[in-house]
């Protein structure tokens, strides 16, 4: 469907104009030359309709559409399967570089890439990130465990805690690894259909520890905290510019993971396991969702998209509703997004080896 | 609370709200009538309109859309034997035979009246139940859900047809096929042969279409007639409404079942219609017409599957956990509108909850009413010669199957399961039993494993588990009595008509042998897994190897009049009738279409298939062929474009950059 020549010729004209006008031309002026009028942009979404990532994409689509030159319609095309590897593979294989096909990813797309899943045929480093949406998470325990805060975590040593999980290689890798690093004795029960199902198991008393991402925590767990049924222990934190863990501004009163570890064990977390945890935390939370253009997309097109996303994020309609849909985390656009993903997707061979071994030993994952 | 009640009432009956609701209903009906699309595709269409709308109007449209999808999908289930969505698979069992008898209008009338009743009942129950639902839902843990899957499985007893061993083996085959893919406990991939498609499991839509729709199409093509045997469409839709009144208690009970199962997060909407259908068979005295056009077989699933939507709202609104695909869409829509589900929906936002519940009721009235009025005309489709209908239906089925995961492998599985369906139909292996096994497989394994992890073996003593245990015992009791009765009847028959009993049992033995091998492979595969990853399939296969061995033994050594011995080629007289095309003939046509899709993509192959089929089989003129082909293609392409759906691409499209629409 993308074989019409108009965008190419427009691009060509834009490029030619750029050359003709010489060096003094600013980036934004070049972006002006890109025009998507009358086109239709396909926003590939490798997840099912109705889930968190789909909602994220459908929230952004009309906002960005308004800001792109020529206001093209942006339609979300869901291609779920293979834990989101399928849609990403199709994007890698088929997307043209005219800016009319973009991809939205999530932690579930980043993790298989980092773990070297055989189903992954895509290369993040080829793509141009224009937006990274971070989120956070809060770890909480049942009041029945008898602890009041992270300072009491030491009391849980030797006690078996139960955690309801979607799978060891899903985003649940973060809590599972965190609990392991802290030295908790975790019995993970798999086969949950989502974090919501895990929370339900917690509410039923079937498990006694759980975590939720920030927005779900605020709307669905906070009432349980107020009733005295759930005790918040820590947030995962956020990464600062130097890659250090800081308190999550949404939960300033909760210690972050490294602090909680220190409260429990009297020293800061170190070693390869903590380094690996931070890598996956970056890919699963700090840059959880990303909007990408395919490889070899001309700079003018990338700039046009970046500008549009920047304006969309600054718009009134974004501000009015983003807190409900995305939580109150700053969106990273353009260079910042690229930087977030550069951090999130950088894993050394040694770390990869370590996490694969850990998964195989602990949870029998076969690679 | 009274205040919330009144606020909601005023909102629901305000002019603007009604208008948007009607808009959503219209859209939902138009989409729902097309198999495989359902509410999910509806969202893509609706969403652009939701922006800038005030939340209540947007909500009205969303509810209108979600509420009527299980209503309008009945059209294809009854008229063409194509299950429109997973919620209406059981409707096919008796609805389609009724259409074949020329009673399509009556079946549709009954179905829509039952839908209407179920929808209203669901909303009424919801009004009171939503206030106390939280503790009730929390009482249903993994242990109780596991017991409910067992209850579902016990329905196999009455759906097993004439031979119980065959019924159980068919159910086992469903369980085996349903456990293809990642193991719930360990994530290990079972029986996938390294194939990425199989790793996600075979989609229910594809299985439903393959096992029910394709065998019917092939059967009708072989007989070369219109769907309806009668040229007069007989009694109209009013009779269907009267049927509902006559069987009001059945509809009532099934609506209760729909509400309860729908409200439990985790079981999913695809089980509801089967449990209701099984219940109808169990509690009826005269069962012999079930499966060949008993109106109760239409009333039961239809009254339950609309009540289910009301029930399904409870976990969606209260916990943010959607019970079905359409509820997931509804949830996504709610978040976009700015409504966050959670405990506040029965607190501060109670008026919104009531607005949703009553809008649902109203949408059901509008939707079912519109369908009732339409059914008289739509039923006429069944009088069109089948060779003209078939290419449309096959294209639609392929399109619907492809939407399951947008993968060419969907089409390959469709045809493979279609062939399985044809053979099961031919040799009298009950397909409903197979489908129940398939639908319940993953839930059963997951919940059993989870229940054991949560509570150990002690889960069996939980009060909820014991209560459901009693229900299972009752269900099995009914099943045993049913089997005893039917065998008495058979024994009472003085002489079995020898012409309807196959003498050559070789084809059946080969088929049963192939199924035995499938179980043997499943067992072998389970042995390669860890204990938790393989124990369920190993258990199922071990048991089934014994049962299929019994089937094979009976076929080889047994009495020729044993109920296990069945071959529709003989029973229907095809084997002796040279005018009937061989069974494989139309299978080749289907395989040809799928191979062409693989090579040239959907658009080119469908065009070729249409033209060839119409010219060769329907013997239409060249002009008529051209017009029919073109209109079908334009329709499909427009649909795919508007709804942002992918059409299958072939090797050609991967190799060469083709212009739209070929590419």
Interface residues (C-beta under 8 A of the other chain):
Chain A: X1 X3 X42 X48 X49 X50 X51 X54 X55 X58 X59 X62 X73 X75 X76 X77 X79 X80 X81 X82 X86 X119 X162 X164 X167 X168 X169 X187 X189 X190 X191 X193 X194 X196 X197 X199 X200 X201 X203 X204 X206 X207 X215 X216 X219 X220 X223 X321 X324 X325 X363 X364 X365 X366
Chain B: X40 X43 X44 X47 X48 X51 X137 X138 X139 X141 X142 X182 X184 X185 X186 X187 X188 X196 X197 X199 X200 X265 X266 X319 X320 X321 X322 X325 X328 X329 X330 X331 X332 X333 X335 X336 X338 X340 X341 X342 X343 X344 X405 X406 X407 X446 X449 X450 X453 X454 X455 X530 X533 X644 X646 X657 X658 X659 X660 X661 X663
